Structures are given as structure tokens and as C-alpha cells.
Amino acid sequence: MIKKDIIDIFKVKPDSKVRLKDHETSWAQTDEFKAAGKKMVKERANEILQKSVEELAECQQLLYADDRYALLMVFQAMDGAGKDGTIKHVMSGVNPQGCQVFSFKKPSAEELDHNFLWRYMKSLPERGRIGIFNRSYYEDVLVVKVHQDVLEQQKLPDGKHGKAFWEARYEDINAFERHLVRNGTIVLKFFLNVSKKEQKRRFMDRLERPEKNWKFSLADMKERGFWDDYTDAYEKAISATSTKWAPWYIVPADDKWAMRAIVADIVTSTLRDLELKFPEMNEEQRKLLEQARKSLEQE
């Protein structure tokens, strides 16, 4: 388990102003880590990941049996940050029947005929299950904000799309998440914080290795040109929507092994703190179980 004071480095406090340049993107988060050295920190991170994967499998079973809560994990990041790989490694031990991953692409005509949250509401996890949004409703205050021509497709009433418009969307998101939490859905939001330098290295790797060519997208290259615009959009969105009930975690993403260990630890710690338990049998149920046991023994 990662120490709480370390996790607090990544957790965005409510009402704080986020500046991504103040958040380290590599494994070297503290003087203690630097003194220990990369090799030792990496070994420890791998141990934490393995232990968390095992514990998450147990927590998932309890989550389903307890049947009071659901878990929604939201992943947002610049292209190439490692969302897919993080989801794959962190969730590698869970039962696929209790976990759903949704990747939201360009909205359909039907979805555009509803409010911007509608298509995400349809994909929320039910009680006892884990839902993962690989990109989410935050795209409507990120990519839509960077490329505001997209707003024309959303068929909104006439009006200006300035500061007040985006603040209203942040309010809608906060209210939406508060409603979820009040009704038993735990919301964890992860921004995987990759540096522009590391993104370039990963893009080059995809270009230079034939087995990774399929991962390269010209669209990703185009979006890289809007890096500063996306940085500004993320800073404003995270600042406005990291709340006590649905916090954001800014996770360093330049070293995948560190990123995966941090996410895995946060998820398992959150579920552990719910004090989930298996249902207790009442006296009548115990009698029925005893009858069933005797019936089987007599066969």
C-alpha cells in the first residue's frame, strides 16, 4: 500500500487552482524516491501493483455480494498517455462479468438530440459492478472547448459560449457526480499526466516499430498541435470539478509502471475503505441452508 501522504500528492483538493506544470510527470515525485533510486522505486511499484491486482479481485467479489455500491472510474489524458494499458494491467485480475469498459467516440445523431450527459448516463455501472469510462463526459469541456465548432452539432439554444457557458457545464458535471455518489456510485477520476516530450517518444516508437504502426494516428498528431489549448482546458476543468465527493487524481504517466501502481492502489484503497461485507443470513435462511445440506448428504 502506498503511504497516504504520497497519494495526497496526486489528489486535487477541492477549490484549488491546478497548474499542470507544477505536477511532476515522472517517477521521481519526492526527495525520498530520488534518494532510493529508480530501480528500488520500480521494484516497490511492481510489488504494489501485483498486490493491488490480487486485492482488487477480492474487493470486486465483496462489491457484488454487498450490492450497495458501484464504482465508476474515469480516465482522461492526452493522446499516448497510456489509458488502455493502465486499464488492462490494473483490472487484469477482476472477473470480466463484473466490469464494463466504455470508450466514447464521436456522438451519434440520436445522442446529439439529447443533453451532453445523456449518452454517459446510459453506460453507468449498476450496484455491485465496476464501470470504466475511457474518456468520458469531460470531453464536452475539453475537446469541445478546444474545437468549439463541435458545439454547432449539439443543437444548443442560441447564446454565447464564453466563460459563463463553460462554468455552467462544470456545474452540471458536479451536480451529476454528486447525484451518483448520493445514490451509491463511487466516482474516481484519473488524469494521466504525460509530458509532451514523452508523448513524442511514444509516437516515434509507434512509427519506428512495424508491430506498433497500427497504433499511430494522424489525428493524434493533429491534436498534439493543440497541446497548450488542451493543457488550459484540463487545468480549468480539473480545478472546477475536483470535489470532496468525486476527486481528481493527477497521476504521473511518463513511467508506466509508476502510473499503474498508483492507480491500482487508489482503487483498492477506496474499495477497502467502504468496509464491504458479505450478506448475513437470518435465522430462517440458516434453517433453509441446513435443510439443503442435509438433503444433499442423504442423496
Residue frames relative to the residue before (quaternion, step in Angstrom):
aa qw qx qy qz dx dy dz
M 1.0000 0.0000 0.0000 0.0000 0.00 0.00 0.00
I 0.3977 -0.7045 0.5356 0.2422 3.58 -0.93 0.88
K 0.5486 -0.6313 0.4319 0.3376 3.57 -0.96 0.86
K 0.5995 -0.6028 0.3985 0.3442 3.54 -1.09 0.79
D 0.6552 0.5218 -0.3337 0.4325 3.60 0.96 -0.78
I 0.6124 0.5193 -0.3474 0.4844 3.58 1.21 -0.48
I 0.6482 0.5130 -0.3148 0.4664 3.59 0.93 -0.91
D 0.6273 0.5581 -0.3334 0.4289 3.58 1.04 -0.76
I 0.5441 0.6036 -0.4013 0.4227 3.60 1.20 -0.40
F 0.7360 0.4312 -0.2166 0.4749 3.56 1.03 -0.85
K 0.6334 0.5528 -0.3278 0.4310 3.59 1.15 -0.56
V 0.3150 -0.7599 0.5436 0.1668 3.57 -0.79 1.06
K 0.3700 -0.7441 0.5159 0.2077 3.56 -0.65 1.11
P 0.5767 -0.5899 0.4313 0.3653 3.60 -1.05 0.68
D 0.8458 0.1819 -0.1627 0.4745 3.54 -1.15 0.79
S 0.5045 0.6279 -0.4495 0.3862 3.60 1.19 0.36
K 0.4169 -0.6937 0.5294 0.2544 3.56 -1.16 0.60
V 0.2512 -0.8044 0.5273 0.1091 3.56 -0.52 1.19
R 0.0046 0.7355 -0.6775 0.0004 3.51 -1.10 0.89
L 0.3851 -0.7744 0.4500 0.2226 3.56 -0.33 1.23
K 0.5997 0.5726 -0.3713 0.4179 3.59 1.09 -0.55
D 0.6283 0.5286 -0.3326 0.4639 3.59 1.24 -0.32
H 0.6656 0.4807 -0.2904 0.4915 3.59 1.29 -0.14
E 0.4063 -0.7280 0.5091 0.2138 3.55 -0.65 1.20
T 0.2991 -0.7842 0.5210 0.1555 3.60 -0.87 0.93
S 0.6684 0.4955 -0.3015 0.4657 3.61 1.24 -0.19
W 0.7208 -0.4368 0.3321 0.4236 3.55 -1.36 -0.05
A 0.6469 0.5648 -0.3135 0.4052 3.61 1.12 -0.69
Q 0.0362 0.8668 -0.4935 0.0615 3.56 0.55 1.19
T 0.8057 0.1354 -0.0441 0.5750 3.60 1.07 -0.69
D 0.6444 -0.4977 0.4057 0.4154 3.55 -1.31 0.24
E 0.6019 0.5643 -0.3480 0.4451 3.57 1.14 -0.69
F 0.6509 0.5036 -0.3116 0.4749 3.59 0.97 -0.83
K 0.6626 0.5161 -0.3066 0.4479 3.56 0.89 -0.94
A 0.6534 0.5133 -0.3086 0.4630 3.57 1.02 -0.81
A 0.6585 0.5117 -0.3035 0.4609 3.57 1.06 -0.78
G 0.4151 -0.7195 0.4614 0.3115 3.58 1.08 -0.69
K 0.6415 -0.5740 0.3634 0.3563 3.53 -1.16 0.71
K 0.6450 0.5445 -0.3359 0.4179 3.60 0.89 -0.90
M 0.6986 0.4657 -0.2774 0.4671 3.57 0.81 -0.97
V 0.6489 0.5135 -0.3190 0.4620 3.58 0.96 -0.86
K 0.6503 0.5170 -0.3145 0.4592 3.59 0.99 -0.80
E 0.6381 0.5204 -0.3249 0.4652 3.58 0.97 -0.81
R 0.6622 0.4989 -0.2958 0.4745 3.56 0.97 -0.87
A 0.6371 0.5296 -0.3240 0.4568 3.59 1.00 -0.82
N 0.6572 0.5051 -0.3105 0.4653 3.59 0.95 -0.82
E 0.6222 0.5252 -0.3343 0.4747 3.59 1.08 -0.69
I 0.6522 0.5132 -0.3050 0.4671 3.57 0.97 -0.89
L 0.6435 0.5232 -0.3239 0.4553 3.58 0.94 -0.86
Q 0.6731 0.4984 -0.3022 0.4552 3.59 0.85 -0.96
K 0.6686 0.4925 -0.2965 0.4717 3.57 0.91 -0.92
S 0.6646 0.5090 -0.3060 0.4534 3.60 0.95 -0.85
V 0.6180 0.5397 -0.3414 0.4585 3.59 1.03 -0.78
E 0.6628 0.4953 -0.3000 0.4749 3.58 0.97 -0.87
E 0.6884 0.4817 -0.2844 0.4618 3.57 0.91 -0.91
L 0.6155 0.5583 -0.3472 0.4347 3.58 1.07 -0.72
A 0.6065 0.5485 -0.3507 0.4564 3.58 1.07 -0.68
E 0.6601 0.4878 -0.2986 0.4870 3.59 1.02 -0.80
C 0.6579 0.5139 -0.3081 0.4563 3.57 0.96 -0.88
Q 0.6209 0.5498 -0.3432 0.4409 3.57 1.03 -0.75
Q 0.6449 0.5170 -0.3192 0.4636 3.57 0.97 -0.84
L 0.6608 0.4952 -0.2961 0.4800 3.56 1.01 -0.84
L 0.6114 0.5575 -0.3424 0.4451 3.58 1.03 -0.80
Y 0.6777 0.4872 -0.2816 0.4733 3.57 0.96 -0.91
A 0.6936 0.4803 -0.2827 0.4565 3.58 0.88 -0.95
D 0.6489 0.5314 -0.3085 0.4487 3.56 1.01 -0.85
D 0.0980 -0.8791 0.4610 0.0713 3.57 1.17 -0.77
R 0.5166 0.6103 -0.4468 0.4014 3.58 1.01 0.85
Y 0.7919 0.2749 -0.1090 0.5343 3.55 1.09 -0.73
A 0.1538 -0.7017 0.6768 0.1613 3.49 -1.44 0.26
L 0.2624 -0.7514 0.5814 0.1687 3.56 -1.24 0.42
L 0.0808 -0.7737 0.6278 0.0282 3.56 -0.85 1.03
M 0.1000 -0.7799 0.6175 0.0215 3.56 -0.76 1.13
V 0.1351 -0.7948 0.5906 0.0347 3.56 -0.75 1.11
F 0.0808 -0.7978 0.5972 0.0204 3.58 -0.79 1.05
Q 0.0411 0.7678 -0.6363 0.0616 3.53 -0.88 1.06
A 0.1739 0.7842 -0.5796 0.1373 3.58 -1.08 0.68
M 0.5697 -0.5043 0.4982 0.4158 3.49 -1.36 0.09
D 0.6419 -0.5164 0.3840 0.4170 3.59 -1.20 0.40
G 0.8100 0.2851 -0.2154 0.4650 3.54 -1.08 0.81
A 0.4663 0.7087 -0.4344 0.3027 3.59 1.23 0.07
G 0.5614 -0.6417 0.3731 0.3658 3.60 1.17 -0.43
K 0.2068 0.8050 -0.5306 0.1664 3.57 1.08 0.64
D 0.6829 0.5028 -0.2996 0.4372 3.58 0.76 -1.04
G 0.6894 0.4858 -0.2861 0.4547 3.58 0.86 -0.95
T 0.6301 0.5309 -0.3342 0.4577 3.57 1.04 -0.74
I 0.6484 0.5045 -0.3135 0.4762 3.57 0.92 -0.90
K 0.6485 0.5355 -0.3122 0.4419 3.59 0.93 -0.92
H 0.7375 0.4312 -0.2444 0.4588 3.59 0.77 -1.01
V 0.6783 0.4923 -0.3070 0.4509 3.60 0.88 -0.87
M 0.7662 0.3631 -0.1891 0.4953 3.58 0.97 -0.85
S 0.3472 0.7932 -0.4568 0.2041 3.61 1.25 0.18
G 0.7371 0.4291 -0.2460 0.4605 3.61 1.11 -0.51
V 0.5681 0.6301 -0.3866 0.3616 3.60 1.21 -0.18
N 0.5566 -0.5798 0.4790 0.3528 3.53 -1.30 0.41
P 0.4616 -0.7119 0.4497 0.2791 3.63 -0.60 1.08
Q 0.6064 0.5797 -0.3581 0.4099 3.60 1.14 -0.58
G 0.7442 0.3964 -0.2248 0.4883 3.58 1.18 -0.47
C 0.7145 0.4003 -0.2324 0.5247 3.56 1.27 0.23
Q 0.0551 -0.7968 0.6017 0.0057 3.58 -0.94 0.90
V 0.1471 -0.7775 0.6075 0.0686 3.56 -0.98 0.92
F 0.0682 -0.7928 0.6055 0.0107 3.55 -0.86 1.02
S 0.1119 -0.7588 0.6396 0.0500 3.55 -0.94 0.98
F 0.2121 -0.8229 0.5196 0.0890 3.55 -0.44 1.20
K 0.1650 -0.7928 0.5847 0.0488 3.53 -0.73 1.14
K 0.7921 -0.2396 0.2171 0.5177 3.55 -1.21 -0.52
P 0.4625 -0.7095 0.4493 0.2844 3.63 -0.73 0.98
S 0.4798 -0.6650 0.5019 0.2751 3.53 -1.17 0.72
A 0.6921 -0.4480 0.3502 0.4445 3.56 -1.31 0.12
E 0.6382 0.5242 -0.3244 0.4612 3.59 0.99 -0.81
E 0.6732 0.5002 -0.2973 0.4564 3.58 0.92 -0.90
L 0.6537 0.5151 -0.3114 0.4585 3.58 1.05 -0.70
D 0.6263 0.5282 -0.3320 0.4674 3.57 1.27 -0.31
H 0.6759 0.4146 -0.2850 0.5385 3.59 1.33 0.11
N 0.6575 -0.4712 0.3811 0.4476 3.57 -1.29 0.05
F 0.6739 -0.5647 0.3001 0.3699 3.57 -1.15 0.59
L 0.6636 0.5057 -0.3088 0.4567 3.61 1.18 -0.38
W 0.4888 0.7301 -0.4051 0.2530 3.57 1.21 -0.50
R 0.7155 0.4622 -0.2929 0.4342 3.59 0.72 -0.96
Y 0.6366 0.5134 -0.3354 0.4677 3.58 1.17 -0.45
M 0.5884 0.5806 -0.3603 0.4324 3.57 1.10 -0.68
K 0.6508 0.5429 -0.3158 0.4265 3.57 1.01 -0.80
S 0.7389 0.4232 -0.2138 0.4787 3.57 1.18 -0.52
L 0.3801 0.7430 -0.4772 0.2754 3.59 1.24 0.21
P 0.5014 -0.6579 0.4639 0.3172 3.62 -1.03 0.69
E 0.4222 -0.6745 0.5421 0.2700 3.54 -1.14 0.68
R 0.7017 -0.4442 0.3267 0.4512 3.58 -1.25 0.23
G 0.7875 0.3056 -0.2405 0.4781 3.54 -1.00 0.87
R 0.7183 0.4238 -0.2392 0.4973 3.59 1.25 -0.12
I 0.3740 -0.6933 0.5739 0.2239 3.52 -1.36 0.37
G 0.0867 -0.7894 0.6068 0.0339 3.57 -0.84 0.99
I 0.1193 -0.7911 0.5983 0.0434 3.57 -0.98 0.86
F 0.1571 -0.7675 0.6172 0.0723 3.54 -0.84 1.05
N 0.1540 -0.7688 0.6184 0.0537 3.55 -0.50 1.24
R 0.7103 -0.0921 -0.0783 0.6934 3.47 0.36 1.50
S 0.0855 -0.8341 0.5413 -0.0625 3.54 -1.01 0.78
Y 0.7793 -0.2874 0.2572 0.4940 3.53 -1.29 -0.48
Y 0.5402 0.6161 -0.4085 0.4021 3.59 1.21 -0.22
E 0.5035 0.6350 -0.4306 0.3973 3.59 1.21 -0.28
D 0.6563 0.5345 -0.3036 0.4375 3.58 1.16 -0.60
V 0.7092 0.2923 -0.2775 0.5784 3.56 1.32 0.17
L 0.6341 0.4879 -0.3311 0.5002 3.57 1.29 0.33
V 0.7939 0.2630 -0.1549 0.5259 3.59 0.12 -1.26
V 0.6438 0.5157 -0.3240 0.4632 3.59 1.05 -0.74
K 0.6507 0.5002 -0.3148 0.4767 3.58 1.10 -0.62
V 0.6593 0.4939 -0.3030 0.4792 3.59 1.05 -0.78
H 0.7725 0.1981 -0.0993 0.5951 3.57 1.05 -0.84
Q 0.1054 -0.8729 0.4733 0.0540 3.57 0.44 1.22
D 0.4819 0.6436 -0.4527 0.3854 3.58 1.23 -0.07
V 0.5481 0.6171 -0.3877 0.4105 3.57 1.25 -0.46
L 0.5702 0.6142 -0.3791 0.3923 3.60 1.13 -0.60
E 0.5848 0.5969 -0.3690 0.4068 3.56 1.11 -0.63
Q 0.6559 0.5161 -0.3057 0.4583 3.58 1.14 -0.63
Q 0.6430 0.5622 -0.3175 0.4119 3.59 1.20 -0.43
K 0.3748 -0.7882 0.4432 0.2048 3.58 1.31 0.18
L 0.2359 0.7998 -0.5129 0.2037 3.54 0.95 0.91
P 0.5983 -0.5330 0.4339 0.4120 3.61 -1.18 0.38
D 0.6348 -0.5350 0.3920 0.3965 3.55 -1.19 0.49
G 0.3784 0.7065 -0.5376 0.2620 3.54 -1.06 0.77
K 0.5863 -0.5799 0.4335 0.3633 3.52 -1.27 0.29
H 0.2639 -0.7602 0.5767 0.1409 3.55 -1.15 0.68
G 0.2700 0.7818 -0.5058 0.2451 3.50 0.81 1.07
K 0.8385 -0.1953 0.1464 0.4872 3.56 -1.24 -0.52
A 0.6662 0.5156 -0.3089 0.4414 3.59 0.89 -0.92
F 0.6144 0.5565 -0.3458 0.4396 3.58 1.05 -0.75
W 0.7100 0.4482 -0.2682 0.4724 3.59 0.83 -0.97
E 0.6138 0.5338 -0.3546 0.4611 3.58 1.05 -0.64
A 0.6200 0.5326 -0.3382 0.4665 3.57 1.08 -0.68
R 0.6469 0.5087 -0.3206 0.4690 3.58 1.01 -0.75
Y 0.6149 0.5233 -0.3488 0.4759 3.58 1.03 -0.72
E 0.6408 0.5220 -0.3221 0.4616 3.58 0.99 -0.82
D 0.6345 0.5264 -0.3275 0.4616 3.58 0.99 -0.82
I 0.6606 0.5035 -0.3054 0.4656 3.59 0.94 -0.89
N 0.6556 0.5102 -0.3174 0.4574 3.60 0.90 -0.86
A 0.6597 0.4993 -0.3033 0.4727 3.57 0.99 -0.85
F 0.6236 0.5443 -0.3210 0.4601 3.56 1.03 -0.84
E 0.7045 0.4564 -0.2702 0.4716 3.58 0.83 -0.98
R 0.6261 0.5240 -0.3480 0.4608 3.59 1.04 -0.68
H 0.6149 0.5368 -0.3375 0.4688 3.57 1.04 -0.75
L 0.6486 0.5196 -0.3190 0.4556 3.59 0.93 -0.87
V 0.6862 0.4917 -0.2865 0.4531 3.56 0.84 -1.02
R 0.6411 0.5323 -0.3270 0.4457 3.59 0.97 -0.80
N 0.7457 0.3786 -0.2056 0.5083 3.56 1.17 -0.57
G 0.7293 -0.5084 0.2247 0.3988 3.55 1.18 0.60
T 0.5764 0.5534 -0.4063 0.4432 3.61 1.20 0.20
I 0.2717 -0.7487 0.5869 0.1458 3.56 -0.71 1.11
V 0.1408 -0.8091 0.5688 0.0448 3.59 -0.75 1.04
L 0.0050 -0.7758 0.6299 -0.0380 3.56 -0.73 1.17
K 0.1008 -0.8180 0.5662 0.0116 3.58 -0.74 1.07
F 0.0958 -0.8153 0.5710 -0.0007 3.54 -0.75 1.13
F 0.1075 -0.7359 0.6643 0.0749 3.54 -0.92 0.98
L 0.2328 -0.7803 0.5693 0.1131 3.57 -0.51 1.22
N 0.2081 -0.8539 0.4753 0.0412 3.50 -0.17 1.41
V 0.0222 0.8082 -0.5840 0.0723 3.58 -0.05 1.31
S 0.4463 -0.6829 0.5072 0.2780 3.58 -1.06 0.71
K 0.6127 -0.5487 0.4149 0.3891 3.57 -1.21 0.45
K 0.6165 0.5516 -0.3344 0.4516 3.58 1.09 -0.73
E 0.6925 0.4608 -0.2817 0.4783 3.58 0.90 -0.90
Q 0.5946 0.5471 -0.3717 0.4571 3.59 1.05 -0.64
K 0.6351 0.5260 -0.3246 0.4632 3.59 0.96 -0.86
R 0.6502 0.5182 -0.3229 0.4522 3.61 0.90 -0.89
R 0.6819 0.4843 -0.2937 0.4628 3.60 0.93 -0.87
F 0.6244 0.5187 -0.3376 0.4767 3.58 1.05 -0.70
M 0.6474 0.5102 -0.3134 0.4715 3.59 0.99 -0.84
D 0.6225 0.5441 -0.3306 0.4552 3.57 1.02 -0.76
R 0.6553 0.5069 -0.3057 0.4692 3.57 1.01 -0.81
L 0.6700 0.4970 -0.2941 0.4665 3.57 1.09 -0.69
E 0.7378 0.4542 -0.2271 0.4447 3.57 0.98 -0.86
R 0.7232 0.3763 -0.2398 0.5272 3.61 1.17 -0.44
P 0.4568 -0.7314 0.4342 0.2605 3.61 -0.44 1.22
E 0.6733 0.5080 -0.3064 0.4413 3.58 0.99 -0.80
K 0.7125 0.4061 -0.2539 0.5129 3.58 1.29 -0.18
N 0.3803 0.7506 -0.4753 0.2572 3.59 1.28 0.00
W 0.6354 0.5654 -0.3331 0.4069 3.56 1.01 -0.81
K 0.6266 0.5534 -0.3317 0.4371 3.60 1.21 -0.48
F 0.6183 0.5749 -0.3532 0.4029 3.57 1.16 -0.52
S 0.0773 -0.7993 0.5959 0.0029 3.54 -0.97 0.93
L 0.4497 -0.6798 0.5124 0.2704 3.54 -0.90 0.93
A 0.5824 0.5759 -0.3645 0.4430 3.56 1.17 -0.56
D 0.6273 0.5300 -0.3343 0.4624 3.59 1.06 -0.77
M 0.6332 0.5275 -0.3257 0.4635 3.58 1.03 -0.78
K 0.6367 0.5284 -0.3231 0.4594 3.55 1.02 -0.83
E 0.6813 0.4907 -0.2880 0.4606 3.58 0.92 -0.93
R 0.5594 0.6019 -0.3870 0.4183 3.60 1.15 -0.56
G 0.6117 0.5690 -0.3379 0.4333 3.57 1.13 -0.61
F 0.6985 0.4210 -0.2573 0.5184 3.58 1.27 -0.32
W 0.1772 0.8436 -0.4940 0.1137 3.58 1.25 0.45
D 0.7008 0.4702 -0.2819 0.4564 3.59 0.76 -0.99
D 0.6336 0.5248 -0.3303 0.4627 3.58 1.06 -0.73
Y 0.6624 0.4894 -0.3037 0.4792 3.57 0.99 -0.82
T 0.6111 0.5501 -0.3500 0.4489 3.58 1.01 -0.77
D 0.6633 0.4976 -0.2955 0.4744 3.57 0.93 -0.90
A 0.6616 0.5092 -0.3071 0.4569 3.58 0.95 -0.88
Y 0.6556 0.5021 -0.3098 0.4712 3.58 0.98 -0.83
E 0.6491 0.5263 -0.3283 0.4403 3.57 0.89 -0.88
K 0.6864 0.4747 -0.2869 0.4703 3.57 0.89 -0.88
A 0.6685 0.5074 -0.3049 0.4502 3.59 0.94 -0.87
I 0.6787 0.4786 -0.2957 0.4720 3.58 0.88 -0.91
S 0.6311 0.5367 -0.3339 0.4497 3.59 0.98 -0.82
A 0.7329 0.4515 -0.2311 0.4534 3.57 0.94 -0.92
T 0.8086 0.3195 -0.1255 0.4779 3.61 1.10 -0.60
S 0.4952 0.5844 -0.4840 0.4230 3.60 1.16 0.38
T 0.0204 0.8316 -0.5462 0.0990 3.53 -0.28 1.31
K 0.6758 -0.4738 0.3672 0.4289 3.54 -1.29 0.22
W 0.7331 0.4310 -0.2397 0.4683 3.59 0.99 -0.83
A 0.7972 0.1134 -0.0625 0.5896 3.62 1.15 -0.46
P 0.0442 -0.8649 0.4999 0.0089 3.59 0.41 1.21
W 0.3716 -0.6652 0.5957 0.2541 3.51 -1.35 0.41
Y 0.1373 -0.7392 0.6504 0.1083 3.53 -1.22 0.64
I 0.2029 -0.7546 0.6127 0.1187 3.58 -0.80 1.02
V 0.0894 -0.8472 0.5232 -0.0219 3.54 -0.18 1.36
P 0.4471 -0.6866 0.4948 0.2897 3.64 -0.77 0.95
A 0.1452 -0.8506 0.5052 0.0136 3.57 -0.69 1.13
D 0.4560 0.6946 -0.4614 0.3109 3.62 1.19 0.06
D 0.7420 0.2532 -0.1628 0.5990 3.58 1.21 -0.56
K 0.3731 -0.7877 0.4432 0.2095 3.54 -0.23 1.29
W 0.6296 0.5508 -0.3413 0.4286 3.58 1.00 -0.75
A 0.6536 0.4922 -0.3123 0.4828 3.59 1.06 -0.71
M 0.6393 0.5444 -0.3150 0.4423 3.57 0.95 -0.93
R 0.6923 0.4864 -0.2871 0.4492 3.58 0.83 -0.97
A 0.6493 0.5162 -0.3224 0.4562 3.59 0.97 -0.79
I 0.6520 0.5203 -0.3138 0.4535 3.58 0.97 -0.85
V 0.6717 0.4888 -0.3005 0.4686 3.59 0.85 -0.96
A 0.6596 0.5197 -0.3106 0.4455 3.59 0.89 -0.93
D 0.6663 0.5050 -0.3042 0.4565 3.58 0.94 -0.87
I 0.6489 0.5177 -0.3211 0.4558 3.59 0.95 -0.85
V 0.6634 0.5110 -0.3062 0.4529 3.58 0.93 -0.89
T 0.7046 0.4557 -0.2812 0.4657 3.60 0.78 -0.99
S 0.6372 0.5261 -0.3344 0.4532 3.60 1.00 -0.76
T 0.6401 0.5318 -0.3204 0.4526 3.57 1.01 -0.83
L 0.6823 0.4722 -0.2865 0.4790 3.58 0.91 -0.90
R 0.6243 0.5426 -0.3383 0.4488 3.58 1.02 -0.77
D 0.6772 0.5133 -0.2952 0.4366 3.58 0.97 -0.84
L 0.5663 0.6019 -0.3882 0.4077 3.60 1.22 -0.25
E 0.2768 -0.7854 0.5014 0.2350 3.57 1.30 -0.33
L 0.0856 0.8218 -0.5493 0.1250 3.53 0.82 1.08
K 0.0210 -0.8071 0.5900 -0.0102 3.58 -1.11 0.61
F 0.5411 -0.5938 0.4814 0.3505 3.51 -1.25 0.46
P 0.5817 -0.5929 0.4158 0.3705 3.61 -1.05 0.67
E 0.3479 -0.7255 0.5554 0.2098 3.57 -1.05 0.77
M 0.4128 -0.7128 0.5185 0.2296 3.55 -0.99 0.87
N 0.3449 -0.7059 0.5690 0.2429 3.58 -1.01 0.76
E 0.7439 -0.4288 0.2695 0.4360 3.54 -1.30 0.19
E 0.6599 0.5102 -0.3117 0.4551 3.59 0.93 -0.87
Q 0.6594 0.5089 -0.3073 0.4601 3.58 0.97 -0.84
R 0.6362 0.5279 -0.3254 0.4591 3.57 1.06 -0.78
K 0.6311 0.5282 -0.3313 0.4615 3.57 1.03 -0.76
L 0.6526 0.5085 -0.3130 0.4665 3.58 1.01 -0.82
L 0.6368 0.5187 -0.3240 0.4696 3.58 1.04 -0.75
E 0.6446 0.5168 -0.3181 0.4650 3.56 1.03 -0.80
Q 0.6307 0.5247 -0.3251 0.4703 3.57 1.04 -0.75
A 0.6509 0.5102 -0.3093 0.4695 3.56 0.99 -0.83
R 0.6380 0.5257 -0.3307 0.4552 3.59 1.02 -0.77
K 0.6722 0.4916 -0.2977 0.4668 3.58 0.90 -0.92
S 0.6257 0.5448 -0.3333 0.4479 3.57 1.05 -0.78
L 0.6668 0.4959 -0.2956 0.4713 3.56 0.98 -0.83
E 0.6467 0.5313 -0.3160 0.4467 3.57 1.01 -0.83
Q 0.7022 0.4853 -0.2654 0.4483 3.59 1.08 -0.70
E 0.4905 0.6685 -0.4345 0.3517 3.60 1.23 -0.14
